[in-house]
Structure formats: structure tokens, C-alpha cells
């Protein structure tokens, strides 16, 4: 997709492919490091005023090039894989994260993985609808 395709919306929705990609990069960087290791996320997430702009990841993606968005997401996935490998080496799927909720609970690696899979699953449908509106191709078959 080019920059225009990554900014395309469907109907009245403000969801874009670029916004989805940046949001999922945020999910990768924040969920694994925060929940499993109790680490604060790094750049660019660490300088965002999330209270003032809770949709920053979605909104700001329009300012990024396709290459920047892909690089951001790929880097986040690499960091997540490293965190998962560390957690697997220290207890397997049952590894208990260092983050503790106000109720005193801490998620396992298994729980975090399920939550992130669910996040991707929800957004894949959104992405497919937007992509269809951009390139006009319907279904799963590649163009012939």
C-alpha cells in the first residue's frame, strides 16, 4: 500500500490501515514489556500524553510514511519476541508477569499471548475491509 492507501477510511470510520499498524505496534511494545516485565515502553510511546490524546497511535499514523509504520511495527514485534523468549525461559507459558493489577493479580505469559492474539484477530477484519475498499479486490485469492 502507498501512503494514500494507508490513510483510506471506510464509511464514517476514522480507522485506517496505517492507524491499525501503528496501534498494533503500540500493543506489541506495551503489552509484553509492561505486563510481563513491568517495563515502561520506549519511544515513541514514552513521550505521548495518553490522557490528553488517547487515540494518538491511530491519529498520528497519518503523519508517518508507509516505511516508517512498517519499521515501527517490525521493531515492536522483534522486541515482543525477545520478551516472550525471556518469559518462556523463565517458567514457560505459565510464567507470571511482574505487573500487578490493583486487585493484586498478575497475568501469565499464556494470558498475555491470548490477549494479543485477540487484539490482532479483531483488527484483521477491519484491515481486510479497508484494504478491499482501497484496491477493489475481494476475498482471499491473490490477483491472477
C-alpha positions in Angstrom: 0.0 0.0 0.0 1.1 3.5 -0.7 0.6 6.4 1.7 -2.9 7.3 0.3 -4.0 3.6 0.7 -2.8 3.6 4.3 -4.9 6.7 5.0 -8.1 5.4 3.5 -11.2 5.0 5.7 -14.3 3.0 5.3 -17.6 4.9 5.6 -17.7 7.2 8.6 -15.0 5.3 10.5 -11.6 7.0 11.1 -9.8 3.7 11.3 -7.0 3.5 8.7 -4.6 0.7 7.8 -1.8 3.0 8.9 -3.6 3.6 12.2 -4.1 -0.2 12.7 -0.4 -0.8 12.0 0.7 1.8 14.5 -1.8 0.7 17.1 -0.6 -2.9 16.8 3.0 -1.7 17.2 1.9 0.0 20.4 0.1 -3.1 21.6 3.3 -5.2 20.9 5.5 -2.7 22.7 3.3 -2.1 25.7 1.6 -5.4 26.5 4.6 -7.7 26.6 7.1 -5.4 28.2 4.7 -3.8 30.7 2.7 -6.9 31.7 5.5 -9.5 31.7 8.5 -7.4 32.8 6.9 -4.3 34.4 9.0 -2.2 32.0 7.8 1.1 30.7 7.5 1.3 26.9 10.2 3.1 24.9 10.0 5.5 22.0 7.7 6.7 20.6 5.2 5.6 23.2 7.1 7.1 26.2 6.6 10.7 25.2 2.9 10.6 24.4 0.4 12.3 26.7 -2.2 9.4 26.5 -4.6 11.3 28.8 -4.7 14.3 26.5 -4.6 12.2 23.3 -5.8 8.6 24.0 -6.0 7.9 20.2 -2.6 9.2 19.4 -1.4 6.0 17.8 -4.4 5.9 15.5 -4.4 9.6 14.7 -0.7 10.2 14.3 -0.2 7.4 11.8 -1.4 9.7 9.0 1.8 11.7 9.6 4.0 8.7 9.0 5.2 7.2 5.8 4.4 3.5 5.0 8.1 2.7 5.5 8.1 4.4 9.0 5.0 2.5 10.0 6.3 -0.9 8.8 9.6 -0.3 10.5 7.9 0.7 13.8 5.7 -2.4 13.7 8.6 -4.8 12.8 10.7 -3.4 15.6 7.9 -3.8 18.1 7.4 -7.4 17.0 11.1 -8.1 17.4 11.1 -6.6 20.9 8.0 -8.6 21.8 9.5 -11.9 20.6 12.6 -11.2 22.8 10.4 -10.6 25.8 8.4 -13.8 25.1 11.6 -15.8 24.8 12.8 -14.4 28.1 9.5 -15.3 29.8 9.5 -18.8 28.2 13.0 -19.4 29.5 11.8 -18.3 33.0 8.8 -20.5 33.5 7.2 -21.4 30.2 3.7 -20.4 29.2 2.7 -20.2 32.9 5.4 -17.6 33.6 3.7 -15.0 35.8 4.3 -11.4 34.7 5.7 -8.8 37.1 2.9 -6.4 36.5 0.3 -6.4 39.3 -3.2 -5.0 39.0 -4.9 -3.0 41.7 -6.6 -6.3 42.7 -3.3 -8.0 43.2 -3.4 -10.2 40.1 -0.6 -10.7 37.6 -1.1 -12.2 34.1 0.7 -15.2 32.9 2.5 -15.3 29.6 -0.3 -17.5 28.2 -2.9 -14.8 29.2 -0.9 -12.0 27.5 -0.4 -14.1 24.4 -4.1 -14.8 24.2 -5.0 -11.1 24.7 -2.6 -10.0 21.9 -3.9 -12.7 19.6 -7.4 -11.4 20.3 -6.3 -7.9 19.5 -4.9 -8.9 16.2 -7.9 -11.1 15.3 -10.3 -8.2 15.9 -8.3 -5.8 13.7 -7.6 -8.2 10.9 -11.2 -8.0 9.9 -11.1 -4.2 9.9 -7.9 -4.2 7.8 -9.4 -6.5 5.3 -12.5 -4.3 4.8 -10.3 -1.2 4.4 -7.9 -3.0 2.0 -10.8 -4.1 -0.1 -12.1 -0.5 -0.4 -8.6 0.6 -1.4 -7.6 -2.0 -4.0 -11.0 -3.3 -5.0 -10.0 -6.9 -4.6 -12.4 -9.1 -2.7 -11.7 -12.4 -1.0 -8.5 -14.2 -0.2 -7.3 -15.2 -3.6 -4.3 -13.2 -4.9 -4.8 -11.4 -8.2 -4.1 -13.6 -11.3 
